[in-house]
């Protein structure tokens, strides 16, 4: 939504307020952070709300609705030949009704990349993403958009990164993955048992 135009008097007043309290400008520019408390420890993520506004806002909508409380990290997909690299996938409890899906924010537009610690949104076809998210362990460039490649080349929507608790993410990735799944291409990737998400809150 375009920014609303403010009257000149309002702009002058706002400028005076910031001059009197410069700390307010710093606070406004801070990136949102979310604390993820799990059965294996705490993870803190920082969102790129300026670069990926739609995806960040969508994630915070679920956080603020407490949709992830009682959810799980249910999948740990380790990179073949590099078992310490891969992704862990989190989601609300299956009983949680998702919000409508959002438009895909490609890494080709945001400039973000799937690097070690990147937070990203899961999806099927572009424009189907809702609440499932994942965290990268190790760089995963194949998850970025690759314009010009055949087929679905839009990648996934990266929108943040882990700033604390990467050791917890790595531990979850290393857990047993002999859980049952109906998806043939995900066999050997579902955690058994899954890791509980106790809560997710803004800092």
VEXLUM-70798 format. One record per residue (C-alpha): x, y, z; residue number from 1. Coordinates in steps of 0.001 Angstrom, whole numbers. Layout:
<pts>
PT        X        Y        Z    i
PT        X        Y        Z  NUM
...
</pts>
This chain:
<pts>
PT        X        Y        Z    i
PT        0        0        0    1
PT     1487     3408     -932    2
PT     2452     5627     1954    3
PT     -119     8285     2748    4
PT      999    11842     2199    5
PT     1395    13809     5417    6
PT      618    17529     5674    7
PT     3726    19734     5729    8
PT     2968    20738     9326    9
PT     2984    17055    10340   10
PT     6335    16467     8660   11
PT     7878    19417    10454   12
PT     6512    18207    13786   13
PT     7839    14719    13183   14
PT    11265    16070    12259   15
PT    11329    18099    15460   16
PT    10391    15054    17497   17
PT    13216    13009    16007   18
PT    15694    15811    16591   19
PT    14645    15955    20223   20
PT    14772    12166    20647   21
PT    17167    10583    18097   22
PT    16786     7237    19839   23
PT    13292     6961    18351   24
PT    14720     6884    14838   25
PT    17084     4077    15809   26
PT    14251     2097    17365   27
PT    12130     2496    14233   28
PT    14941     1181    12027   29
PT    15584    -1982    14032   30
PT    14752    -5252    12302   31
PT    12021    -7326    13984   32
PT    13246   -10276    16029   33
PT    11369   -13386    17106   34
PT    12281   -15808    19907   35
PT    11546   -19460    19091   36
PT    11482   -21629    22205   37
PT    11790   -25328    21416   38
PT    12233   -28570    23298   39
PT    15897   -28463    22281   40
PT    16666   -24845    23181   41
PT    15999   -21279    22068   42
PT    16536   -19770    18622   43
PT    16342   -16041    17845   44
PT    15659   -14919    14277   45
PT    15878   -11452    12748   46
PT    13566   -10529     9881   47
PT    14431    -8553     6749   48
PT    11191    -6588     6886   49
PT    12453    -3911     4488   50
PT    13757    -6290     1816   51
PT    11007    -8926     2117   52
PT     8020    -7037     3567   53
PT     5228    -9402     2485   54
PT     6903   -12545     3757   55
PT     8055   -10929     7003   56
PT     4576    -9547     7706   57
PT     3032   -12935     6982   58
PT     5385   -14663     9433   59
PT     4709   -12070    12139   60
PT      968   -12476    11599   61
PT     1270   -16132    12603   62
PT     3617   -15275    15481   63
PT     1249   -12615    16846   64
PT    -1704   -14995    16544   65
PT      362   -17546    18524   66
PT     -258   -20027    15728   67
PT     3170   -21618    16154   68
PT     2678   -22339    19872   69
PT     2307   -26105    20107   70
PT     3711   -26579    16615   71
PT     6832   -28549    15737   72
PT    10013   -28772    13763   73
PT     8946   -31923    11941   74
PT    11469   -32333     9138   75
PT    15272   -32342     8897   76
PT    16495   -32647     5312   77
PT    20231   -33330     5336   78
PT    22300   -32684     2218   79
PT    23461   -35983      642   80
PT    27165   -36444     1308   81
PT    27148   -33473     3724   82
PT    25075   -34594     6724   83
PT    25903   -31466     8740   84
PT    24236   -29279     6087   85
PT    20582   -29079     5144   86
PT    17327   -27532     6360   87
PT    14948   -27921     9281   88
PT    11247   -27254     8713   89
PT     8787   -25855    11255   90
PT     5014   -25462    11215   91
PT     1998   -24819    13444   92
PT      -46   -27685    14809   93
PT    -2129   -29300    12063   94
PT    -5310   -28024    13734   95
PT    -4327   -24378    13179   96
PT    -6251   -22833    10307   97
PT    -3865   -20993     7976   98
PT    -4310   -17452     6751   99
PT    -4710   -16994     2973  100
PT    -1504   -17680     1009  101
PT      713   -14773        3  102
PT     2386   -13616    -3179  103
PT     5856   -15067    -3675  104
PT     8795   -12729    -2930  105
PT    11595   -14074    -5070  106
PT    15230   -13737    -4000  107
PT    15804   -12235    -7452  108
PT    13795    -9231    -6221  109
PT    14765    -9109    -2546  110
PT    18482    -9671    -3052  111
PT    18513   -12144     -160  112
PT    20227   -15521     -388  113
PT    19860   -18922     1219  114
PT    23027   -18874     3300  115
PT    23896   -20541     6598  116
PT    21213   -19531     9117  117
PT    18754   -18119     6559  118
PT    15064   -18184     7483  119
PT    12763   -18872     4532  120
PT     9151   -19694     3727  121
PT     8067   -23105     2436  122
PT     5721   -23454     -526  123
PT     4441   -25720    -3251  124
PT     3659   -23660    -6384  125
PT     4526   -19934    -6277  126
PT     1786   -18070    -4416  127
PT      797   -21011    -2186  128
PT     2962   -20226      863  129
PT     1269   -19894     4247  130
PT     2899   -20856     7557  131
PT     5563   -23530     7028  132
PT     9081   -22126     7319  133
PT    12596   -23502     7252  134
PT    16090   -22636     8428  135
PT    19237   -23382     6429  136
PT    22308   -25058     7880  137
PT    25146   -24297     5489  138
PT    24754   -22330     2255  139
PT    21943   -23641       26  140
PT    22174   -21712    -3271  141
PT    19861   -24145    -5081  142
PT    17002   -22685    -3015  143
PT    17526   -19220    -4540  144
PT    15712   -18040    -7651  145
PT    17509   -18888   -10891  146
PT    15859   -16870   -13674  147
PT    16403   -18507   -17020  148
PT    16511   -22038   -15632  149
PT    13825   -24449   -16885  150
PT    10646   -25147   -14925  151
PT     9839   -23497   -11598  152
PT    12907   -21295   -11217  153
PT    11596   -18834    -8613  154
PT    13179   -20497    -5593  155
PT    11978   -19857    -2062  156
PT    11288   -16599     -209  157
PT    14171   -15907     2168  158
PT    13172   -13296     4734  159
PT    15482   -13432     7744  160
PT    18322   -15151     9567  161
PT    19263   -16778    12858  162
PT    21117   -14376    15154  163
PT    21212   -16611    18252  164
PT    20903   -20352    18785  165
PT    22419   -21727    15591  166
PT    23750   -24632    17654  167
PT    20135   -25548    18436  168
PT    19310   -25555    14711  169
PT    22307   -27803    14020  170
PT    21258   -30164    16808  171
PT    17736   -30486    15385  172
PT    19188   -31265    11955  173
PT    21200   -34130    13475  174
PT    18237   -35870    15156  175
PT    16770   -39218    13961  176
PT    14681   -38908    10799  177
PT    12869   -42224    10523  178
PT     9396   -40736    10924  179
PT     6572   -41651     8564  180
PT     5498   -39367     5716  181
PT     3127   -39629     2774  182
PT     5589   -37747      562  183
PT     7876   -40214    -1186  184
PT    10598   -37635    -1826  185
PT    10729   -36789     1910  186
PT    11228   -40283     3283  187
PT    14133   -40398     5688  188
PT    13660   -36691     6491  189
PT    10806   -36596     9035  190
PT    11891   -36292    12639  191
PT    10879   -39004    15095  192
PT     9897   -37598    17455  193
PT     9402   -34061    16106  194
PT    10825   -31173    18134  195
PT     8137   -29237    19979  196
PT     7789   -25480    19538  197
PT     6708   -24203    22957  198
PT     6235   -20595    21844  199
PT     7232   -17929    19347  200
PT     7195   -14276    20401  201
PT     8482   -10944    19162  202
PT    11400    -9536    21094  203
</pts>
